[in-house]
Amino acid sequence: MNWAWLRALGTAHAAPYEIARHPLGDHALQPHEYYAAGRNLRRTRLRLRDAPALFAPAKGGTGNGVLVFESDLLGPVVGAEDTRPFTPVLLIDGEPAATGFGRADLLLPPGPHLVELQSGASAGYWPVDLPPGGTARLTGFTRQRLHHAGGAPALLRSLFLMPTAAAPVRLGRRFTVYASLIGAVAGFLALAMPLADAELGKTPGLLLAGGAALAGAIAGSLLAKGIERIVLRAAERRLAGGVRTATHRPTAFPGGSWRPVDPRDTTAPQPGEDMAALRLTLAYVQTPHAFDPGRGSRPPLRRRWRMGEEAPVRVVGPNRYDPRRPVDETDEAKAAAKRRSRFGETYPPEVRPWVAAPVVRIDGEPVPALWGVNEYRLQAGRHRIAVEIPPPPELLAGERTEVEVEAGLVRSVDLTLGGTATIEAVAFIEITSDAEGQQLTRYRGSFSEN
């Protein structure tokens, strides 16, 4: 796990960014760890009271499946005025299921599912076919900074969603703790053993040994962080060098078929017999907020759905974290400004927004689509392709939501028998939540064709 996000926030303010069930999601979720916990570095993976719900039969008499999902960060976190919101949102079959960084178990009904990751930008997607009682493991990676130079294909390839077995190995948070303990013991023994026969008083000897233990702990911690950086860089190089690609099944529609294509799949389109192929590559990036509505001195988060506890209490270092207790407004203001420059938002919204699938019409008829590489098999001839930015999800829109979506792309393509064509475009979307974090105040978007 890359702990850059936790170090950038500080443990006292990391809770809103831990993985949790999306408040509008229907899937049960159990986090593996509370990453911001200072003392309890490991939490039981599944509590006994959650076991009945985890293995409860789904409708139709078949058992649920479990998706073990981990969302991680690539690279460092740096403060900048133009930082976009990038906290991950996991979508299952187009509906929000989880949000935040970390690892969790999600209950899914058996059968095929399309799992998508968004992180203030269109990221990855992967098909999952869960048997009754089966388990699938996926890992998603996101970045704070994105580069638009390569257009839609480069954006889609800079973020990842893949089977966990194919993800590069990373170090856990305990590695630093263990290295510090080993360093402390080594430092203590390195000085205590030579001083055992020395003519020193008990107090000076203990002070010297304690100082050596402290020096060893600091050295062990620094060494662990250095090793962690090396491991993370090696992991990122492995991701850049090529990863496993997904294979998606085609979906038929009148006059043709559609299938998602993995952004890293370099194989040529397959038109099939008596057909032609069109590849439509669409990506979006959430632009920084044009303004901040302000939310007082602390985030209006409902801890019950996030923490799974009636009384929202957490141990953070030596202090008990309780959102009902008085806080230092000055410290809160500083922390809010730091979050805005590093995470693109003063406070995380109560309901983290997502972007619905793009609206695509071929010859006036709506066809399936997603943010990614869409491959359509069509009859040879001239076709009219229309692409629009979707409106905000109905659950996030209200009377006060200002929606301003520019006209979409309209292109005509001539497809020959067995021939192929490509269209690429990037959408830039501004999404701003209201002061309560429940609905959107602004939703603006425009397309830029490659």
Disulfide bonds with the S-S distance in Angstrom:
none
